[in-house]
Amino acid sequence: MRLERKWKMSYKSRSKPVEAIILGILNARMTLGEKEMQRLHNLDKGFEGEVKFDSLTEKLQCSSYILKDLLLEHNGSKFQIDSLMLTQEPLYYFEVKNYEGDYYFENDRFYTFSKKDKEIKNPLQQLERGESLLRQMLQHYGYRIPIEAYVVFVNPEFHCFQAPLNKPIIFPNQLNRFMKKLNMRPSRLNGSHKKLADHLVSMHQIVLPYDKLPPYTYAQLNKGPLCAVCDSLKTSVVDRKLVCAICGHEELLDHAILRSVEELKLLFPDIKITTVLVHDWFQVVDSMKTIRRVLVQNYNAVGKKEYNFLKLK
Ligand SMILES: [Zn+2]
C-alpha cells in the first residue's frame, strides 16, 4: 500500500503586532493613558490567543497550508484574517477570540458582564463580513473553493450565556474535538492550492500603526536600555553585559545596544541614527567608542561626518 505523503506548511507566520510592540516600549518609557493601556492589553491578549490557536493547528497531521494573520483588501474594504487553513477542500477561515469571563448574546448583539453589560463587537458579524469579502475576492480571481468560517474562543476561562444555536462558533470545551475532526478529513494538495496560497500571501498588506499611537517625542521618553525580558529600565552594565536589577536577566552588551537601536528606529522611523544619539538613548555606556564600534560593525554608514547609520548589514 502506498502511503500518501502528509504534509503541512505554515505558509505565512505570525508576529506580534507592531502597534503592541511600540505601545509596550512606550509603556516602559512614559505614562500611558487608560485608553492606551486598555488597547495594549487587548492587543497582547489577542496575540496570545492567536499563538495558542497556532499551537493547535500546527499539531494537525492533515495536509494543509496555514496562513496566519492576513490583512487583505477587496473593493476598497480591508479585512483581517486571524488564521486560514487551506486544505484540499474547504478553505477554513478562523476568527480567534481570547475573551475571558462571562459574556452573553441577545438579539444578535454580544455583551460582556464584566463591564456592566457593555456591548462589544459581535464576532459573528465580524466573521460574516470577512468571509463575504474573502469569497468575493476569490471569485474575482477565479478560485473555486468552498469556505468554512468559524469564530473560535480559545480561552478556557470564557463562558457564553445564551449562545445562539447553529452558528459557526467553537467554544473552548469543543476545541479538542473540533481539531480531531479536522485531522480526520482526507486532504490532498496540488499545484492549484499552492497557487492560491502564494496569491493570498502576495496580497497581504502591511499597515504601519503610527497614526493610531498616542503622541510622543524623543525628549519626553525615559532613556536607557530596557530589560529584554521584563521591560524594566533598572538595568546596568556589568562585565560587558546588561544586567537587570528586577529579574536578573543578563544580555551581551553589544546585543543590548543593537536592540536599543532597533527600538529607536521603530519609535522614530525618520530619525537619523548617530553615535551621539544612540549614546544618549542608551545612557548606561560611558564610552562613545563602544557605541560607535557596535554601529560600524552592524550597520552600513551613510555620510561620514555625522555617522548616520541606516541599515543592518
Ligand atoms: Zn528584567
Residues whose N, C-alpha, C, O or C-beta is under 5 A from the ligand:
A	BS01	ZN	C227 V229 C230 S232 C244 I246 C247 G248 H249
